[in-house]
Every structure is written in structure tokens, then in C-alpha cells.
């Protein structure tokens, strides 16, 4: 993930990491998560993972989770940010990408 010599630079590295992460999420959604949502929640809550999600939160959000899992084979989608490096060497998102965020998060 941190291989410094990708010929496409940071944007290509982000695409590789994003593709892997999206496919891991989607394969989990098609498998254990869809088939055992309650047991996955119980395992997480009873593990050493620190979370502020309560049983009430889960019960409230469960119908939405089931809807997404039941109506999409690929709920995780790869979105590559666009932008450029500024004079300080930091990657700065361009206005086109920032303006598209509401669409990606279904806020339109």
C-alpha cells in the first residue's frame, strides 16, 4: 500500500488502495454480512473494539443496512478524488470533486 514507486504517483496508489478496499467491503457484504448481520454486530460489540454504537442504534439502522445489502451487489463504490498538489506539496481537492460529494453521499 505504501509502495513509493508507482509510475502514476499518489493518484494511482490511491486507486489501487481504493479498489482493494471497495472489493473487500463488497465481498464481505455479499457473504458474512448479508448472511449473518446480527451475529456480526454481536461479535463486534462483544470484542475489544471500542465503539459508541449501541443496540438501539443497530436496531434503528438495521432496516437500512438490510435494504442496502439486499438491493446491491456492490454497495461500496470506488471514487477517486481529483485535484492537484499545491506549492507546499499537499494534495488539494479541486472544486469539481468537492461539488460532487453531495451526489456520492446521496445528499442531493
ROFI-679457 format. One record per atom (N, C-alpha, C): residue number from 1; residue in three letters; atom name; z, x negated, y. Coordinates in nm, 3 decimals, m for minus. Layout:
BEGIN
+------+------+------+---------+---------+---------+
! resi ! resn ! name !       z !       x !       y !
+------+------+------+---------+---------+---------+
!  NUM !  ala !   CA !       Z !       X !       Y !
...
+------+------+------+---------+---------+---------+
***
This chain:
BEGIN
+------+------+------+---------+---------+---------+
! resi ! resn ! name !       z !       x !       y !
+------+------+------+---------+---------+---------+
!    1 !  unk !    N !   0.000 !  m0.082 !  m0.120 !
!    1 !  unk !   CA !   0.000 !   0.000 !   0.000 !
!    1 !  unk !    C !   0.000 !  m0.086 !   0.127 !
!    2 !  unk !    N !   0.055 !  m0.203 !   0.116 !
!    2 !  unk !   CA !   0.066 !  m0.289 !   0.234 !
!    2 !  unk !    C !  m0.035 !  m0.403 !   0.230 !
!    3 !  unk !    N !  m0.139 !  m0.392 !   0.149 !
!    3 !  unk !   CA !  m0.240 !  m0.496 !   0.138 !
!    3 !  unk !    C !  m0.303 !  m0.520 !   0.276 !
!    4 !  unk !    N !  m0.291 !  m0.641 !   0.330 !
!    4 !  unk !   CA !  m0.333 !  m0.664 !   0.469 !
!    4 !  unk !    C !  m0.483 !  m0.687 !   0.488 !
!    5 !  unk !    N !  m0.559 !  m0.706 !   0.381 !
!    5 !  unk !   CA !  m0.697 !  m0.747 !   0.396 !
!    5 !  unk !    C !  m0.800 !  m0.639 !   0.366 !
!    6 !  unk !    N !  m0.766 !  m0.513 !   0.382 !
!    6 !  unk !   CA !  m0.866 !  m0.408 !   0.368 !
!    6 !  unk !    C !  m0.974 !  m0.430 !   0.473 !
!    7 !  unk !    N !  m1.099 !  m0.424 !   0.433 !
!    7 !  unk !   CA !  m1.207 !  m0.450 !   0.528 !
!    7 !  unk !    C !  m1.216 !  m0.341 !   0.634 !
!    8 !  unk !    N !  m1.167 !  m0.222 !   0.604 !
!    8 !  unk !   CA !  m1.170 !  m0.112 !   0.701 !
!    8 !  unk !    C !  m1.050 !  m0.110 !   0.792 !
!    9 !  unk !    N !  m0.960 !  m0.206 !   0.778 !
!    9 !  unk !   CA !  m0.843 !  m0.214 !   0.865 !
!    9 !  unk !    C !  m0.739 !  m0.106 !   0.836 !
!   10 !  unk !    N !  m0.660 !  m0.079 !   0.938 !
!   10 !  unk !   CA !  m0.548 !   0.015 !   0.925 !
!   10 !  unk !    C !  m0.595 !   0.156 !   0.892 !
!   11 !  unk !    N !  m0.707 !   0.197 !   0.947 !
!   11 !  unk !   CA !  m0.758 !   0.332 !   0.919 !
!   11 !  unk !    C !  m0.792 !   0.347 !   0.771 !
!   12 !  unk !    N !  m0.851 !   0.246 !   0.711 !
!   12 !  unk !   CA !  m0.885 !   0.253 !   0.569 !
!   12 !  unk !    C !  m0.758 !   0.251 !   0.483 !
!   13 !  unk !    N !  m0.661 !   0.167 !   0.522 !
!   13 !  unk !   CA !  m0.534 !   0.161 !   0.449 !
!   13 !  unk !    C !  m0.467 !   0.299 !   0.452 !
!   14 !  unk !    N !  m0.469 !   0.365 !   0.568 !
!   14 !  unk !   CA !  m0.410 !   0.499 !   0.580 !
!   14 !  unk !    C !  m0.483 !   0.598 !   0.490 !
!   15 !  unk !    N !  m0.615 !   0.583 !   0.479 !
!   15 !  unk !   CA !  m0.693 !   0.674 !   0.394 !
!   15 !  unk !    C !  m0.658 !   0.654 !   0.247 !
!   16 !  unk !    N !  m0.640 !   0.530 !   0.205 !
!   16 !  unk !   CA !  m0.603 !   0.502 !   0.065 !
!   16 !  unk !    C !  m0.465 !   0.560 !   0.035 !
!   17 !  unk !    N !  m0.368 !   0.533 !   0.121 !
!   17 !  unk !   CA !  m0.232 !   0.584 !   0.100 !
!   17 !  unk !    C !  m0.231 !   0.736 !   0.105 !
!   18 !  unk !    N !  m0.303 !   0.795 !   0.201 !
!   18 !  unk !   CA !  m0.308 !   0.940 !   0.212 !
!   18 !  unk !    C !  m0.372 !   1.007 !   0.092 !
!   19 !  unk !    N !  m0.479 !   0.947 !   0.042 !
!   19 !  unk !   CA !  m0.546 !   1.002 !  m0.076 !
!   19 !  unk !    C !  m0.452 !   1.001 !  m0.196 !
!   20 !  unk !    N !  m0.382 !   0.891 !  m0.215 !
!   20 !  unk !   CA !  m0.286 !   0.881 !  m0.326 !
!   20 !  unk !    C !  m0.172 !   0.982 !  m0.311 !
!   21 !  unk !    N !  m0.117 !   0.991 !  m0.191 !
!   21 !  unk !   CA !  m0.005 !   1.083 !  m0.169 !
!   21 !  unk !    C !  m0.048 !   1.228 !  m0.188 !
!   22 !  unk !    N !  m0.164 !   1.265 !  m0.134 !
!   22 !  unk !   CA !  m0.212 !   1.403 !  m0.149 !
!   22 !  unk !    C !  m0.235 !   1.437 !  m0.296 !
!   23 !  unk !    N !  m0.293 !   1.345 !  m0.371 !
!   23 !  unk !   CA !  m0.319 !   1.373 !  m0.513 !
!   23 !  unk !    C !  m0.189 !   1.380 !  m0.593 !
!   24 !  unk !    N !  m0.091 !   1.296 !  m0.560 !
!   24 !  unk !   CA !   0.040 !   1.306 !  m0.626 !
!   24 !  unk !    C !   0.104 !   1.442 !  m0.600 !
!   25 !  unk !    N !   0.101 !   1.486 !  m0.476 !
!   25 !  unk !   CA !   0.157 !   1.617 !  m0.443 !
!   25 !  unk !    C !   0.082 !   1.729 !  m0.514 !
!   26 !  unk !    N !  m0.050 !   1.722 !  m0.511 !
!   26 !  unk !   CA !  m0.129 !   1.828 !  m0.574 !
!   26 !  unk !    C !  m0.110 !   1.831 !  m0.725 !
!   27 !  unk !    N !  m0.101 !   1.714 !  m0.789 !
!   27 !  unk !   CA !  m0.080 !   1.715 !  m0.934 !
!   27 !  unk !    C !   0.058 !   1.769 !  m0.968 !
!   28 !  unk !    N !   0.157 !   1.741 !  m0.884 !
!   28 !  unk !   CA !   0.290 !   1.798 !  m0.905 !
!   28 !  unk !    C !   0.290 !   1.948 !  m0.885 !
!   29 !  unk !    N !   0.214 !   1.994 !  m0.786 !
!   29 !  unk !   CA !   0.206 !   2.139 !  m0.759 !
!   29 !  unk !    C !   0.136 !   2.212 !  m0.872 !
!   30 !  unk !    N !   0.038 !   2.147 !  m0.935 !
!   30 !  unk !   CA !  m0.034 !   2.210 !  m1.046 !
!   30 !  unk !    C !   0.047 !   2.203 !  m1.175 !
!   31 !  unk !    N !   0.149 !   2.122 !  m1.180 !
!   31 !  unk !   CA !   0.224 !   2.101 !  m1.303 !
!   31 !  unk !    C !   0.366 !   2.151 !  m1.294 !
!   32 !  unk !    N !   0.459 !   2.058 !  m1.287 !
!   32 !  unk !   CA !   0.601 !   2.090 !  m1.298 !
!   32 !  unk !    C !   0.650 !   2.184 !  m1.189 !
!   33 !  unk !    N !   0.600 !   2.169 !  m1.069 !
!   33 !  unk !   CA !   0.650 !   2.254 !  m0.961 !
!   33 !  unk !    C !   0.611 !   2.399 !  m0.982 !
!   34 !  unk !    N !   0.486 !   2.422 !  m1.018 !
!   34 !  unk !   CA !   0.439 !   2.560 !  m1.039 !
!   34 !  unk !    C !   0.506 !   2.623 !  m1.161 !
!   35 !  unk !    N !   0.529 !   2.545 !  m1.264 !
!   35 !  unk !   CA !   0.585 !   2.599 !  m1.388 !
!   35 !  unk !    C !   0.736 !   2.609 !  m1.388 !
!   36 !  unk !    N !   0.803 !   2.533 !  m1.303 !
!   36 !  unk !   CA !   0.949 !   2.533 !  m1.307 !
!   36 !  unk !    C !   1.014 !   2.517 !  m1.172 !
!   37 !  unk !    N !   0.975 !   2.599 !  m1.077 !
!   37 !  unk !   CA !   1.023 !   2.588 !  m0.940 !
!   37 !  unk !    C !   1.176 !   2.593 !  m0.932 !
!   38 !  unk !    N !   1.238 !   2.686 !  m1.001 !
!   38 !  unk !   CA !   1.384 !   2.698 !  m0.996 !
!   38 !  unk !    C !   1.452 !   2.574 !  m1.053 !
!   39 !  unk !    N !   1.401 !   2.521 !  m1.162 !
!   39 !  unk !   CA !   1.465 !   2.404 !  m1.222 !
!   39 !  unk !    C !   1.445 !   2.280 !  m1.136 !
!   40 !  unk !    N !   1.329 !   2.268 !  m1.070 !
!   40 !  unk !   CA !   1.307 !   2.155 !  m0.979 !
!   40 !  unk !    C !   1.406 !   2.163 !  m0.864 !
!   41 !  unk !    N !   1.423 !   2.281 !  m0.806 !
!   41 !  unk !   CA !   1.520 !   2.298 !  m0.698 !
!   41 !  unk !    C !   1.660 !   2.261 !  m0.745 !
!   42 !  unk !    N !   1.701 !   2.309 !  m0.860 !
!   42 !  unk !   CA !   1.834 !   2.279 !  m0.913 !
!   42 !  unk !    C !   1.853 !   2.129 !  m0.937 !
!   43 !  unk !    N !   1.751 !   2.064 !  m0.990 !
!   43 !  unk !   CA !   1.759 !   1.919 !  m1.014 !
!   43 !  unk !    C !   1.778 !   1.843 !  m0.883 !
!   44 !  unk !    N !   1.705 !   1.883 !  m0.782 !
!   44 !  unk !   CA !   1.716 !   1.814 !  m0.653 !
!   44 !  unk !    C !   1.854 !   1.836 !  m0.593 !
!   45 !  unk !    N !   1.901 !   1.959 !  m0.591 !
!   45 !  unk !   CA !   2.030 !   1.991 !  m0.530 !
!   45 !  unk !    C !   2.145 !   1.924 !  m0.606 !
!   46 !  unk !    N !   2.134 !   1.914 !  m0.738 !
!   46 !  unk !   CA !   2.241 !   1.855 !  m0.818 !
!   46 !  unk !    C !   2.229 !   1.704 !  m0.834 !
!   47 !  unk !    N !   2.130 !   1.644 !  m0.770 !
!   47 !  unk !   CA !   2.113 !   1.498 !  m0.779 !
!   47 !  unk !    C !   2.187 !   1.431 !  m0.663 !
!   48 !  unk !    N !   2.166 !   1.303 !  m0.649 !
!   48 !  unk !   CA !   2.229 !   1.226 !  m0.542 !
!   48 !  unk !    C !   2.152 !   1.232 !  m0.411 !
!   49 !  unk !    N !   2.045 !   1.311 !  m0.407 !
!   49 !  unk !   CA !   1.963 !   1.322 !  m0.287 !
!   49 !  unk !    C !   2.041 !   1.399 !  m0.180 !
!   50 !  unk !    N !   2.043 !   1.345 !  m0.060 !
!   50 !  unk !   CA !   2.112 !   1.411 !   0.050 !
!   50 !  unk !    C !   2.016 !   1.509 !   0.116 !
!   51 !  unk !    N !   2.056 !   1.636 !   0.125 !
!   51 !  unk !   CA !   1.970 !   1.739 !   0.185 !
!   51 !  unk !    C !   2.055 !   1.843 !   0.254 !
!   52 !  unk !    N !   1.994 !   1.910 !   0.350 !
!   52 !  unk !   CA !   2.064 !   2.022 !   0.415 !
!   52 !  unk !    C !   2.005 !   2.156 !   0.372 !
!   53 !  unk !    N !   1.923 !   2.154 !   0.267 !
!   53 !  unk !   CA !   1.865 !   2.278 !   0.214 !
!   53 !  unk !    C !   1.969 !   2.347 !   0.126 !
!   54 !  unk !    N !   1.993 !   2.472 !   0.154 !
!   54 !  unk !   CA !   2.091 !   2.549 !   0.077 !
!   54 !  unk !    C !   2.020 !   2.643 !  m0.018 !
!   55 !  unk !    N !   2.094 !   2.703 !  m0.106 !
!   55 !  unk !   CA !   2.040 !   2.804 !  m0.197 !
!   55 !  unk !    C !   1.982 !   2.920 !  m0.117 !
!   56 !  unk !    N !   2.047 !   2.955 !  m0.005 !
!   56 !  unk !   CA !   1.997 !   3.064 !   0.079 !
!   56 !  unk !    C !   1.860 !   3.027 !   0.139 !
!   57 !  unk !    N !   1.846 !   2.900 !   0.184 !
!   57 !  unk !   CA !   1.717 !   2.854 !   0.236 !
!   57 !  unk !    C !   1.610 !   2.865 !   0.128 !
!   58 !  unk !    N !   1.643 !   2.817 !   0.009 !
!   58 !  unk !   CA !   1.549 !   2.820 !  m0.102 !
!   58 !  unk !    C !   1.508 !   2.964 !  m0.136 !
!   59 !  unk !    N !   1.607 !   3.052 !  m0.148 !
!   59 !  unk !   CA !   1.577 !   3.192 !  m0.182 !
!   59 !  unk !    C !   1.488 !   3.258 !  m0.076 !
!   60 !  unk !    N !   1.510 !   3.221 !   0.050 !
!   60 !  unk !   CA !   1.430 !   3.278 !   0.158 !
!   60 !  unk !    C !   1.287 !   3.225 !   0.156 !
!   61 !  unk !    N !   1.271 !   3.096 !   0.125 !
!   61 !  unk !   CA !   1.139 !   3.033 !   0.128 !
!   61 !  unk !    C !   1.064 !   3.040 !  m0.004 !
!   62 !  unk !    N !   1.131 !   3.076 !  m0.112 !
!   62 !  unk !   CA !   1.068 !   3.077 !  m0.244 !
!   62 !  unk !    C !   0.941 !   3.162 !  m0.250 !
!   63 !  unk !    N !   0.938 !   3.284 !  m0.194 !
!   63 !  unk !   CA !   0.813 !   3.361 !  m0.200 !
!   63 !  unk !    C !   0.695 !   3.289 !  m0.134 !
!   64 !  unk !    N !   0.720 !   3.220 !  m0.023 !
!   64 !  unk !   CA !   0.612 !   3.146 !   0.043 !
!   64 !  unk !    C !   0.566 !   3.028 !  m0.042 !
!   65 !  unk !    N !   0.660 !   2.959 !  m0.105 !
!   65 !  unk !   CA !   0.625 !   2.847 !  m0.193 !
!   65 !  unk !    C !   0.543 !   2.897 !  m0.311 !
!   66 !  unk !    N !   0.586 !   3.007 !  m0.371 !
!   66 !  unk !   CA !   0.512 !   3.064 !  m0.485 !
!   66 !  unk !    C !   0.372 !   3.109 !  m0.442 !
!   67 !  unk !    N !   0.362 !   3.163 !  m0.322 !
!   67 !  unk !   CA !   0.232 !   3.206 !  m0.272 !
!   67 !  unk !    C !   0.136 !   3.086 !  m0.260 !
!   68 !  unk !    N !   0.184 !   2.979 !  m0.200 !
!   68 !  unk !   CA !   0.100 !   2.860 !  m0.184 !
!   68 !  unk !    C !   0.063 !   2.802 !  m0.319 !
!   69 !  unk !    N !   0.160 !   2.790 !  m0.409 !
!   69 !  unk !   CA !   0.133 !   2.733 !  m0.541 !
!   69 !  unk !    C !   0.038 !   2.821 !  m0.622 !
!   70 !  unk !    N !   0.047 !   2.952 !  m0.605 !
!   70 !  unk !   CA !  m0.036 !   3.042 !  m0.682 !
!   70 !  unk !    C !  m0.176 !   3.063 !  m0.627 !
!   71 !  unk !    N !  m0.197 !   3.028 !  m0.501 !
!   71 !  unk !   CA !  m0.325 !   3.057 !  m0.437 !
!   71 !  unk !    C !  m0.404 !   2.933 !  m0.396 !
!   72 !  unk !    N !  m0.359 !   2.818 !  m0.440 !
!   72 !  unk !   CA !  m0.431 !   2.696 !  m0.404 !
!   72 !  unk !    C !  m0.411 !   2.592 !  m0.512 !
!   73 !  unk !    N !  m0.519 !   2.529 !  m0.552 !
!   73 !  unk !   CA !  m0.507 !   2.420 !  m0.649 !
!   73 !  unk !    C !  m0.481 !   2.288 !  m0.578 !
!   74 !  unk !    N !  m0.498 !   2.286 !  m0.447 !
!   74 !  unk !   CA !  m0.478 !   2.164 !  m0.369 !
!   74 !  unk !    C !  m0.409 !   2.196 !  m0.237 !
!   75 !  unk !    N !  m0.279 !   2.228 !  m0.239 !
!   75 !  unk !   CA !  m0.211 !   2.261 !  m0.114 !
!   75 !  unk !    C !  m0.200 !   2.142 !  m0.018 !
!   76 !  unk !    N !  m0.197 !   2.020 !  m0.072 !
!   76 !  unk !   CA !  m0.191 !   1.901 !   0.015 !
!   76 !  unk !    C !  m0.334 !   1.858 !   0.048 !
!   77 !  unk !    N !  m0.362 !   1.844 !   0.175 !
!   77 !  unk !   CA !  m0.495 !   1.804 !   0.221 !
!   77 !  unk !    C !  m0.484 !   1.674 !   0.299 !
!   78 !  unk !    N !  m0.579 !   1.586 !   0.277 !
!   78 !  unk !   CA !  m0.582 !   1.459 !   0.348 !
!   78 !  unk !    C !  m0.643 !   1.479 !   0.486 !
!   79 !  unk !    N !  m0.569 !   1.438 !   0.588 !
!   79 !  unk !   CA !  m0.617 !   1.443 !   0.725 !
!   79 !  unk !    C !  m0.596 !   1.304 !   0.783 !
!   80 !  unk !    N !  m0.706 !   1.239 !   0.820 !
!   80 !  unk !   CA !  m0.697 !   1.103 !   0.875 !
!   80 !  unk !    C !  m0.692 !   1.113 !   1.027 !
!   81 !  unk !    N !  m0.591 !   1.054 !   1.089 !
!   81 !  unk !   CA !  m0.584 !   1.058 !   1.234 !
!   81 !  unk !    C !  m0.694 !   0.973 !   1.296 !
!   82 !  unk !    N !  m0.738 !   1.015 !   1.413 !
!   82 !  unk !   CA !  m0.838 !   0.936 !   1.485 !
!   82 !  unk !    C !  m0.776 !   0.887 !   1.614 !
!   83 !  unk !    N !  m0.817 !   0.771 !   1.653 !
!   83 !  unk !   CA !  m0.764 !   0.711 !   1.775 !
!   83 !  unk !    C !  m0.810 !   0.569 !   1.786 !
!   84 !  unk !    N !  m0.737 !   0.491 !   1.862 !
!   84 !  unk !   CA !  m0.773 !   0.350 !   1.881 !
!   84 !  unk !    C !  m0.648 !   0.271 !   1.913 !
!   85 !  unk !    N !  m0.660 !   0.140 !   1.904 !
!   85 !  unk !   CA !  m0.549 !   0.052 !   1.937 !
!   85 !  unk !    C !  m0.543 !   0.031 !   2.087 !
!   86 !  unk !    N !  m0.425 !   0.040 !   2.144 !
!   86 !  unk !   CA !  m0.411 !   0.016 !   2.287 !
!   86 !  unk !    C !  m0.389 !  m0.133 !   2.314 !
!   87 !  unk !    N !  m0.367 !  m0.168 !   2.438 !
!   87 !  unk !   CA !  m0.353 !  m0.309 !   2.476 !
!   87 !  unk !    C !  m0.230 !  m0.376 !   2.415 !
!   88 !  unk !    N !  m0.133 !  m0.298 !   2.369 !
!   88 !  unk !   CA !  m0.012 !  m0.353 !   2.306 !
!   88 !  unk !    C !  m0.029 !  m0.367 !   2.154 !
!   89 !  unk !    N !  m0.146 !  m0.330 !   2.103 !
!   89 !  unk !   CA !  m0.171 !  m0.339 !   1.960 !
!   89 !  unk !    C !  m0.119 !  m0.220 !   1.881 !
!   90 !  unk !    N !  m0.077 !  m0.115 !   1.951 !
!   90 !  unk !   CA !  m0.027 !   0.005 !   1.884 !
!   90 !  unk !    C !  m0.141 !   0.106 !   1.870 !
!   91 !  unk !    N !  m0.144 !   0.175 !   1.757 !
!   91 !  unk !   CA !  m0.246 !   0.276 !   1.733 !
!   91 !  unk !    C !  m0.210 !   0.401 !   1.811 !
!   92 !  unk !    N !  m0.300 !   0.447 !   1.895 !
!   92 !  unk !   CA !  m0.276 !   0.564 !   1.978 !
!   92 !  unk !    C !  m0.372 !   0.674 !   1.937 !
!   93 !  unk !    N !  m0.317 !   0.791 !   1.904 !
!   93 !  unk !   CA !  m0.399 !   0.905 !   1.863 !
!   93 !  unk !    C !  m0.483 !   0.952 !   1.980 !
!   94 !  unk !    N !  m0.608 !   0.991 !   1.951 !
!   94 !  unk !   CA !  m0.693 !   1.042 !   2.058 !
!   94 !  unk !    C !  m0.669 !   1.191 !   2.079 !
!   95 !  unk !    N !  m0.719 !   1.242 !   2.190 !
!   95 !  unk !   CA !  m0.696 !   1.382 !   2.227 !
!   95 !  unk !    C !  m0.757 !   1.480 !   2.128 !
!   96 !  unk !    N !  m0.871 !   1.445 !   2.070 !
!   96 !  unk !   CA !  m0.936 !   1.534 !   1.972 !
!   96 !  unk !    C !  m0.844 !   1.558 !   1.853 !
!   97 !  unk !    N !  m0.781 !   1.451 !   1.802 !
!   97 !  unk !   CA !  m0.691 !   1.467 !   1.688 !
!   97 !  unk !    C !  m0.566 !   1.545 !   1.728 !
!   98 !  unk !    N !  m0.506 !   1.510 !   1.841 !
!   98 !  unk !   CA !  m0.385 !   1.578 !   1.886 !
!   98 !  unk !    C !  m0.412 !   1.727 !   1.906 !
!   99 !  unk !    N !  m0.528 !   1.759 !   1.964 !
!   99 !  unk !   CA !  m0.563 !   1.900 !   1.985 !
!   99 !  unk !    C !  m0.588 !   1.975 !   1.854 !
!  100 !  unk !    N !  m0.621 !   1.903 !   1.746 !
!  100 !  unk !   CA !  m0.648 !   1.969 !   1.617 !
!  100 !  unk !    C !  m0.520 !   1.993 !   1.536 !
!  101 !  unk !    N !  m0.408 !   1.937 !   1.576 !
!  101 !  unk !   CA !  m0.284 !   1.952 !   1.498 !
!  101 !  unk !    C !  m0.242 !   2.097 !   1.477 !
!  102 !  unk !    N !  m0.249 !   2.183 !   1.579 !
!  102 !  unk !   CA !  m0.211 !   2.323 !   1.552 !
!  102 !  unk !    C !  m0.293 !   2.387 !   1.440 !
!  103 !  unk !    N !  m0.419 !   2.352 !   1.429 !
!  103 !  unk !   CA !  m0.503 !   2.408 !   1.322 !
!  103 !  unk !    C !  m0.455 !   2.360 !   1.186 !
!  104 !  unk !    N !  m0.420 !   2.231 !   1.175 !
!  104 !  unk !   CA !  m0.376 !   2.177 !   1.046 !
!  104 !  unk !    C !  m0.243 !   2.236 !   1.003 !
!  105 !  unk !    N !  m0.160 !   2.272 !   1.099 !
!  105 !  unk !   CA !  m0.030 !   2.327 !   1.066 !
!  105 !  unk !    C !  m0.027 !   2.479 !   1.081 !
!  106 !  unk !    N !  m0.147 !   2.540 !   1.083 !
!  106 !  unk !   CA !  m0.163 !   2.687 !   1.089 !
!  106 !  unk !    C !  m0.082 !   2.749 !   1.201 !
!  107 !  unk !    N !  m0.090 !   2.689 !   1.318 !
!  107 !  unk !   CA !  m0.016 !   2.740 !   1.433 !
!  107 !  unk !    C !  m0.110 !   2.810 !   1.532 !
!  108 !  unk !    N !  m0.237 !   2.828 !   1.494 !
!  108 !  unk !   CA !  m0.331 !   2.895 !   1.584 !
!  108 !  unk !    C !  m0.335 !   3.043 !   1.555 !
+------+------+------+---------+---------+---------+
***
